[in-house]
Amino acid sequence: MSGVIDIKVPDIGDFKEVPVIEIFVKPGDKVKAEDPLVALESDKATMEVPSPRDGVVKSVVVKVGDKVSEGAVIVQFVGAGAEQAEARPVVSAPPSPVSAPAGVAEVRVPDIGDFKDVPVIEIFVKPGDSVKAEDPLIALESDKATMEVPAPLSGTVREIKVKTGDKVSEGAIILLLATSDTSAAASSVAPSPVAPSSAPAAAPVAHPGGVDEKAFALAYAGPAVRKLARELAADLGKIRGSGNHGRILREDVEAFIKGGAAAAKPQAAAASGSGVGGIDLLPWPKIDFAKFGPVERKELGRIKKISAANLHRNWVVIPHVTTHDEADITDLEQFRVKMNKELEKSGVKLSLLPFMVKAAVCTLKKFPEFNASLDGDTLVYKNYWHIGFAADTPNGLMVPVIRDADKKSVPEIAKEMNELAKLAREGKIKPDQMQGGTFSISSLGGIGGIYFTPIINAPEVAIMGVCKGHWKQHSADGKTWASRLTLPLSLSWDHRVIDGAAAARFNVHFANVLADLRRVLF
Ligand code: CAO
């Protein structure tokens, strides 16, 4: 093995010849799995290609402007995986008629119950492919179920030992995997043939009963659904499929998780059947709407699909709580109108939003855990204040980021916001203009509404939702009343990081700053 690993453009759907618009790495960079390598932009969407593994960049094969399709090599890694893997001892422990070279694991058919001589119906990898633990390797199909064999550990496919149509049983060698992942290898491969049950669970949602791996392997579901189930720690064996012949669909997994089953189902209920606390979840309704009237079908755009996946993950994984409050913006509104008159000739127009960005920075400085991110069990406090704002665009929701908002004036923020919102609406915004945010504001104030529950933009830990300011009678003592322009605030926060009292204080401070901007000086 040369010690050089080709990192290729993954499956990007039907897109072909997509221009590279940005390159995030250079030779010598140390990259972690999931770090972005390059950004591609088709006429419909901007896509980032994340690294499938840890490694050190040897060379960047593409340049900005190159057009690439699935399978094109974009970056070459050196060392990390390949060479170390070569140097390691054999990680395949089970006694085997096939001897594996050093650093190479034999991946075998796991325990698949009573099934024997099951045909291989699909092979998802080829020699040279880099795979991560849990990536599907092959699919087997018996007369009763489709089973997928996932990689038990990360590595590079050396050699495939089966072909489509071959009939295999437990213990049969599927492929050879060059790996450096000894910890995963130790738990994954020894002492019995590789079983999906031993793959490390990288699940963000805990499943108290643990996943029944045999049932998981036997569940009737495709690779993407299995991957989703792994990510969400959903026990496929307990999900009732609503597809043809009981095939488990993505929405079945989502409904299972949404119902809280993964987190809340007691053992007894888990044993007695699918559902939440013993109550069976209904499969997602499959309705032929055309039976009831004319319909039109339109596939979601690429950006909507991407944001849907992000929103869904964030909603499922983050324990959200939303705290509502209101700010008296009577004086701020007068000031805003006055400043707009003064700025008339400059062409800059101030809405409330840039003031809210300033109020957010001031409040985040006072409550730093709101300007942080979770990294495992560690909270990463950021000493920069990059504020994202939700922008409604014809393609869907986008969140451009105002960098270093603490260092910018209100008119500067207003100007930048207009420029970013325009780029977003025209589909010209670049990925880096939507990255690095530390806190977001979602304003529906130009439209209406009173309160809503914004979804946190991970890895941020809080988001401020704002609705339309309205006049309301206020009284400080219950005796004298005054009409005040009142701004509804809805702060969603990650309860793993933030407590309710801190959230209430955050809102009070934010509202106080908006009520009297002089507080920014304190
Ligand atoms: N209360 C009362 N009036 C408000 C207001 C509020 N909270 N916020 C804005 N307004 C007013 C503005 O002052 C402006 O009035 P004038 O035209 O009379 O000056 C008008 O409403 C329109 O404002 P705007 O929406 O153009 O500007 P903005 O700076 O408030 O917002 C942007 C910019 C890009 C955030 C906005 O256009 C947008 O896209 N909002 C939608 C965000 C969204 O979709 N959030 C939901 C995400 S969750 O799905």
Residues whose N, C-alpha, C, O or C-beta is under 5 A from the ligand:
A	BS01	CAO	S351 L352 L353 A390 A391 D392 A421 S442 S443 G445 G446 C467 K468 G469
